[in-house]
Each structure stands twice: as C-alpha cells, then as structure tokens.
Amino acid sequence: MVSPSSRKSMLKERVMDLVTQTTILPLLFGCLGIFSLFRVLQRIRSRAYLRNAVVVVTGATSGLGRECARVFHAAGAKLVLCGRNVEALEELTRELAGSSTSQGQKHKPYTVTFDLADPGAVAAGAAEILQCFGYVDILINNAGVSYRGAISDTVVDVDRRVMEINYFGPVALTKALLPSMVKRKRGHIVAISSIQGKISIPFRSAYSASKHATQAFFDCLRAEMKQDNIEVTVISPGYIYTNLSVNAVTADGSRYGALDKNTAQGRSPAEVAQDVLAAVGKKKKDVILTDLLPFMAVYLRTLAPGVFFRIMASRARKEQKSKNS
C-alpha cells in the first residue's frame, strides 16, 4: 500500500515533469527560434547596408585590399579602388567588371591612383574620389607597409617612412573625406590595423608603433564622430598569407624580400576579407582576427605585464640567435 507521503511525492514529480515538458522545452525552442530570427534579420540588414554603398578601398592592388574589393563588389557596393599601380588597378577593374556581367551586378568600379606617402597626392586623390560618386559611404584604410629590423640598426628615416604610409597617410585621407560625411550625417570609416597595434613584438618596432598610433587615432575619432552618426571600425588581424613581409622595409630602408614562416602560415586574405565584410556590415567597433594565443597575449599584456615582457624578451633572444647562426 502506498503511503500518503509517497503518493504526494509521486504527484509532485508528475507535476514537475508536466511543467518541464510544457514550458521548458517550448521556451528553449522559442529562444532558439528568436536567436535564429535575429541572425537572419542581422544578415538582411547587413546586406542592405552594403548594397549600393560607395566603398573606397586603399591598397586594392594586392593582398587583403584586393580580396576586400572582390567581396564588397559581390555584396553590391559601388567601389572606388585606390593604389599606386595603375596597371594592377585596371586589371582588377576588368576582373570585377567581368564578374558583374555573370552575377548581375551593375556597378563598374572607379580607380584613383595616388601614393599615401605623398601628402599632396593624398589631397588630390581625395578630391578625385569624391568626384566619382559625389560622396563616400565607407572608407577602408587598408594600404600599408611592414618593417623588419632591430631598433639599434634602424635609421630614423625608415621610422618616418613607415609612419607616413601606415599612419599619416590614412589620417590625411580620412580627414579629407570626413567633412563630406559630417555634412551628410552618414559614413563609416574602417582602419585595417594589426594585432601588433595592441601588442608589440621584437624587431617590428616601426610597424607596431604605426599601428598603435592608428588604434589610438581611430578610437578617438569614434568617440568624436558619434554625434554625427559616423561609424568607426578598427580591425586587427594576425598573420595573413600575403606579400606584406616580402615588401617590408628593413633597418636601412631596403626591401626585406622574404616570406616569413609565420606569414606563410597565416590565414588566407580571402577568408580575412569575408570577416572584414561581416564586421563592417554589423558596424562593429573593434575587431581582433587572430588565433587564440595572440588574442590571449592582448589580455596578458594588461593583466600580467611582467609575464608578457619576459615572453617577448625570450622571443627577442631566440630571433637574434637564429639570425646570428
């Protein structure tokens, strides 16, 4: 015979089972449905944001810039491609124009040729950019140069050159195009920085310094432009499999001319370009695109700086020993 207490306990268990079946599971599926709907709406909004937007890409002739041109063109953007190499820009334009026919896109890219290291050329380039469509929706500051060398061996002119291309050039172009964005109360400025803009590693001093400056400038710009409805996104990738190290400048200003092991093992520029597209479409503020270890190093630098400095000193010793052997 079942006692009253046992019967009460069994009844309580049945009630709990019924509640679980009738509320928890539907609630769970409901949350999943809401999340899925949110993701769909986010993708739709992102596509609408990019479609027909006037997008300027600097450094569009190779590497990440070239891939960004491809993915933004595929998203339906109106492109203005910038670089120093006229032939490479024209080649990319023909490629994208060919894909326009097959994909049903209607926007033929414009090209503007100028050197970011030349302040006068940047001002003239900005004026030409505005003549293409009359305005700019999204500016992607991608062009840049890398550096390899020891601080003690590097002439100051090399530091200035790297800063001119990686920092002062993008700043000048941004400032030249900013008034038109402020006037329209609409715009989006993207800075392709580097994980080395958040942490410095040995024998990259000039490059890291330029990217630290880039991070600081565009962080300030984001705060100041909030009232004018202008978005600012800083993207910090890790190693990308491009010719960035091959074209890097060395301590005496000569070309490095070698593909680093880490660079050769980096992510493909096409993959990173897709992440850039997603970050811009979602209007993200600050994005780190690296593997786990560099990502953790950013926080280690803040939370345990002593440990971080010892790791970097050890890395410097190993690299120096490898160079001397």
C-alpha positions as CSV (number, residue, x, y, z in Angstrom):
1,M,0.0,0.0,0.0
2,V,1.3,3.4,-1.0
3,S,1.6,5.8,1.9
4,P,0.1,9.3,1.6
5,S,3.6,10.9,1.7
6,S,4.8,8.6,-1.2
7,R,1.6,9.4,-3.2
8,K,2.2,13.1,-2.6
9,S,5.8,12.8,-3.7
10,M,4.9,10.9,-6.9
11,L,2.2,13.5,-7.7
12,K,4.8,16.3,-7.3
13,E,7.2,14.5,-9.6
14,R,4.5,14.1,-12.3
15,V,3.6,17.8,-12.0
16,M,7.3,18.8,-12.4
17,D,7.6,16.5,-15.4
18,L,4.5,18.1,-16.9
19,V,5.8,21.6,-16.3
20,T,9.1,20.7,-17.8
21,Q,7.5,19.3,-20.9
22,T,5.0,22.1,-21.4
23,T,7.3,25.1,-20.6
24,I,11.0,24.4,-20.6
25,L,11.2,22.7,-24.0
26,P,8.9,25.2,-25.8
27,L,10.8,28.0,-24.1
28,L,14.1,26.6,-25.2
29,F,12.9,26.1,-28.8
30,G,11.4,29.6,-28.7
31,C,14.7,31.1,-27.6
32,L,16.5,29.2,-30.5
33,G,13.9,30.5,-32.9
34,I,14.2,34.1,-31.7
35,F,18.0,33.8,-32.0
36,S,17.8,32.4,-35.5
37,L,15.4,35.1,-36.5
38,F,17.7,37.7,-35.0
39,R,20.6,36.3,-37.1
40,V,18.5,36.3,-40.3
41,L,17.4,39.9,-39.7
42,Q,21.0,40.9,-38.9
43,R,22.2,39.4,-42.2
44,I,19.4,41.2,-44.1
45,R,20.3,44.5,-42.5
46,S,24.0,44.0,-43.2
47,R,23.3,43.2,-46.9
48,A,21.1,46.3,-47.2
49,Y,23.7,48.4,-45.5
50,L,26.4,47.4,-48.1
51,R,24.3,47.2,-51.2
52,N,24.8,50.3,-53.4
53,A,27.1,51.8,-50.7
54,V,30.1,53.8,-52.1
55,V,33.1,52.0,-50.7
56,V,36.7,53.2,-51.0
57,V,39.4,50.6,-50.7
58,T,43.1,51.7,-50.4
59,G,45.8,49.3,-51.2
60,A,43.4,47.5,-53.5
61,T,46.1,46.2,-55.9
62,S,47.1,43.1,-53.9
63,G,46.6,41.0,-50.8
64,L,43.8,41.8,-48.4
65,G,42.9,45.0,-50.3
66,R,42.3,43.1,-53.5
67,E,40.2,40.5,-51.7
68,C,38.2,43.2,-49.9
69,A,37.4,44.7,-53.4
70,R,36.1,41.3,-54.5
71,V,33.8,40.7,-51.5
72,F,32.4,44.2,-51.3
73,H,31.8,44.2,-55.1
74,A,30.0,40.9,-54.7
75,A,27.9,42.4,-51.9
76,G,26.7,45.1,-54.4
77,A,28.8,48.0,-53.4
78,K,29.9,50.8,-55.6
79,L,33.7,50.7,-55.5
80,V,36.5,53.2,-55.7
81,L,39.7,51.3,-55.8
82,C,42.9,53.1,-54.8
83,G,46.6,52.2,-55.1
84,R,49.9,53.2,-56.7
85,N,50.0,50.7,-59.5
86,V,47.8,51.8,-62.4
87,E,48.1,48.5,-64.3
88,A,47.2,46.4,-61.3
89,L,44.1,48.6,-60.6
90,E,43.0,48.3,-64.2
91,E,43.4,44.6,-64.1
92,L,41.3,44.3,-61.0
93,T,38.7,46.5,-62.5
94,R,38.4,44.3,-65.6
95,E,38.1,41.2,-63.4
96,L,35.3,42.8,-61.4
97,A,33.6,44.1,-64.4
98,G,33.6,40.6,-65.9
99,S,32.1,39.2,-62.7
100,S,29.4,41.9,-62.8
101,T,28.0,40.5,-66.0
102,S,27.9,37.0,-64.7
103,Q,26.5,37.9,-61.3
104,G,24.1,40.6,-62.4
105,Q,25.9,43.4,-60.7
106,K,25.7,46.9,-62.3
107,H,28.4,48.9,-60.6
108,K,31.6,49.3,-62.5
109,P,34.5,50.2,-60.2
110,Y,36.3,53.5,-60.4
111,T,40.1,53.7,-59.9
112,V,42.1,56.5,-58.3
113,T,45.9,56.3,-58.3
114,F,48.0,58.0,-55.6
115,D,50.7,57.4,-53.1
116,L,49.8,57.6,-49.4
117,A,53.3,58.7,-48.5
118,D,52.8,61.9,-50.5
119,P,50.6,64.4,-48.6
120,G,49.9,66.4,-51.8
121,A,48.9,63.3,-53.7
122,V,46.6,62.2,-50.8
123,A,44.7,65.6,-51.0
124,A,44.4,65.3,-54.8
125,G,43.3,61.7,-54.5
126,A,40.6,62.5,-52.0
127,A,39.2,65.2,-54.3
128,E,39.2,62.7,-57.2
129,I,37.5,60.1,-55.0
130,L,34.6,62.5,-54.3
131,Q,34.2,63.2,-58.0
132,C,33.5,59.6,-58.7
133,F,30.1,59.4,-57.0
134,G,29.8,62.7,-55.2
135,Y,30.1,61.1,-51.7
136,V,31.7,58.2,-49.8
137,D,29.7,55.9,-47.5
138,I,32.5,53.6,-46.4
139,L,36.3,54.3,-46.4
140,I,38.5,51.2,-45.9
141,N,42.0,52.3,-44.9
142,N,43.9,49.2,-45.9
143,A,47.1,50.2,-47.6
144,G,50.3,49.9,-45.6
145,V,53.9,48.7,-45.4
146,S,55.6,46.4,-42.9
147,Y,59.0,46.5,-41.3
148,R,61.7,44.1,-40.2
149,G,64.8,45.2,-38.2
150,A,66.5,46.0,-34.9
151,I,65.9,49.4,-33.3
152,S,69.6,50.0,-32.8
153,D,70.3,49.4,-36.5
154,T,67.3,51.4,-37.9
155,V,67.8,54.8,-39.3
156,V,65.1,57.4,-38.3
157,D,64.1,58.0,-41.9
158,V,62.8,54.4,-42.0
159,D,60.6,55.1,-38.9
160,R,59.3,58.2,-40.6
161,R,58.6,56.4,-43.8
162,V,56.6,53.6,-42.1
163,M,54.7,56.2,-40.1
164,E,54.0,58.3,-43.2
165,I,52.4,55.3,-45.0
166,N,50.7,53.5,-42.2
167,Y,49.6,56.4,-40.1
168,F,49.8,59.9,-41.6
169,G,48.6,58.8,-45.0
170,P,45.3,57.1,-43.7
171,V,44.8,60.0,-41.3
172,A,45.2,62.6,-44.1
173,L,42.8,60.7,-46.4
174,T,40.3,60.3,-43.5
175,K,40.4,64.0,-42.7
176,A,40.0,64.9,-46.3
177,L,36.8,62.8,-46.7
178,L,35.4,63.4,-43.3
179,P,33.7,66.8,-43.9
180,S,31.5,65.3,-46.7
181,M,30.4,62.5,-44.3
182,V,29.7,65.0,-41.5
183,K,27.7,67.1,-43.9
184,R,25.5,64.1,-44.8
185,K,25.4,62.8,-41.2
186,R,26.3,59.5,-42.6
187,G,29.6,57.5,-43.1
188,H,31.7,54.6,-42.0
189,I,35.5,54.7,-41.6
190,V,37.4,51.4,-41.3
191,A,41.0,51.1,-40.3
192,I,42.8,47.8,-41.1
193,S,45.3,47.8,-38.2
194,S,47.1,44.7,-36.9
195,I,47.3,42.7,-33.7
196,Q,50.6,44.5,-33.4
197,G,48.7,47.7,-32.8
198,K,47.7,46.1,-29.5
199,I,50.9,44.3,-28.6
200,S,54.4,44.9,-29.8
201,I,56.8,42.1,-30.7
202,P,60.6,42.3,-31.2
203,F,62.1,43.6,-34.5
204,R,58.8,45.2,-35.6
205,S,59.2,48.5,-33.8
206,A,58.3,50.9,-36.6
207,Y,55.4,48.8,-37.8
208,S,54.0,48.3,-34.3
209,A,54.4,51.9,-33.5
210,S,52.4,53.0,-36.6
211,K,49.6,50.5,-35.7
212,H,49.5,51.6,-32.1
213,A,49.1,55.2,-33.4
214,T,46.4,54.1,-35.8
215,Q,44.5,52.4,-33.0
216,A,44.6,55.5,-30.8
217,F,43.6,57.9,-33.5
218,F,40.6,55.9,-34.7
219,D,39.5,55.2,-31.2
220,C,39.4,59.0,-30.6
221,L,37.7,59.5,-33.9
222,R,35.0,57.0,-33.0
223,A,34.1,59.0,-29.8
224,E,34.2,62.4,-31.5
225,M,32.1,61.3,-34.5
226,K,29.3,59.5,-32.6
227,Q,27.3,62.7,-32.5
228,D,27.5,62.9,-36.3
229,N,26.3,59.3,-36.8
230,I,29.6,58.2,-38.3
231,E,30.7,54.7,-37.6
232,V,34.4,53.8,-37.0
233,T,35.7,50.2,-37.1
234,V,39.2,49.2,-36.2
235,I,40.1,45.7,-37.4
236,S,43.3,44.0,-36.1
237,P,44.2,40.8,-38.0
238,G,47.0,38.5,-37.1
239,Y,49.2,37.0,-39.8
240,I,47.8,36.9,-43.3
241,Y,49.3,35.0,-46.2
242,T,50.3,37.9,-48.4
243,N,53.4,39.6,-49.6
244,L,53.4,42.1,-46.7
245,S,56.7,40.6,-45.3
246,V,58.2,40.4,-48.8
247,N,57.6,44.1,-49.4
248,A,58.6,45.1,-45.9
249,V,61.3,47.7,-45.4
250,T,64.4,46.9,-43.3
251,A,66.6,48.9,-41.0
252,D,68.4,50.6,-43.8
253,G,65.3,51.2,-45.9
254,S,65.9,48.3,-48.4
255,R,63.3,45.7,-49.2
256,Y,63.1,42.6,-46.9
257,G,62.3,40.3,-49.9
258,A,61.4,37.2,-47.9
259,L,58.3,35.4,-46.9
260,D,58.3,34.9,-43.1
261,K,57.4,31.5,-41.7
262,N,54.5,33.0,-39.6
263,T,53.2,34.9,-42.6
264,A,53.3,31.8,-44.8
265,Q,51.2,30.0,-42.2
266,G,48.8,32.9,-41.9
267,R,45.1,33.0,-42.9
268,S,44.2,33.5,-46.5
269,P,43.3,37.1,-47.5
270,A,40.0,35.9,-49.0
271,E,39.0,34.5,-45.6
272,V,40.0,37.6,-43.7
273,A,38.2,39.8,-46.3
274,Q,35.0,38.0,-45.5
275,D,35.5,38.8,-41.8
276,V,36.1,42.4,-42.7
277,L,32.9,42.4,-44.7
278,A,30.9,41.0,-41.8
279,A,32.4,43.4,-39.3
280,V,31.6,46.4,-41.5
281,G,28.1,45.1,-42.2
282,K,27.4,44.7,-38.5
283,K,29.0,48.1,-37.7
284,K,31.4,46.6,-35.1
285,K,33.7,48.9,-33.3
286,D,36.8,46.9,-32.6
287,V,37.6,43.5,-34.0
288,I,40.5,41.2,-33.4
289,L,41.0,38.5,-36.1
290,T,43.7,36.2,-34.7
291,D,44.3,32.7,-33.3
292,L,43.9,32.1,-29.6
293,L,47.5,32.7,-28.5
294,P,47.8,36.3,-29.9
295,F,44.3,37.0,-28.6
296,M,45.3,35.9,-25.1
297,A,48.5,37.9,-25.4
298,V,46.5,41.1,-25.6
299,Y,45.0,40.4,-22.2
300,L,48.2,39.1,-20.8
301,R,49.8,42.4,-21.6
302,T,47.2,44.1,-19.4
303,L,46.7,41.6,-16.6
304,A,50.2,40.3,-16.2
305,P,52.6,42.7,-18.0
306,G,55.7,41.3,-16.2
307,V,55.0,37.8,-17.7
308,F,54.3,39.3,-21.1
309,F,57.6,41.3,-21.1
310,R,59.6,38.2,-20.2
311,I,58.0,36.2,-23.0
312,M,58.8,39.0,-25.5
313,A,62.4,39.2,-24.2
314,S,62.8,35.5,-24.7
315,R,61.4,35.7,-28.2
316,A,63.8,38.5,-29.0
317,R,66.8,36.4,-27.8
318,K,65.7,33.4,-29.9
319,E,65.2,35.5,-33.0
320,Q,68.6,37.2,-32.6
321,K,70.3,33.9,-32.0
322,S,68.6,32.5,-35.1
323,K,69.8,35.5,-37.2
324,N,73.4,35.1,-35.9
325,S,73.6,31.4,-36.5
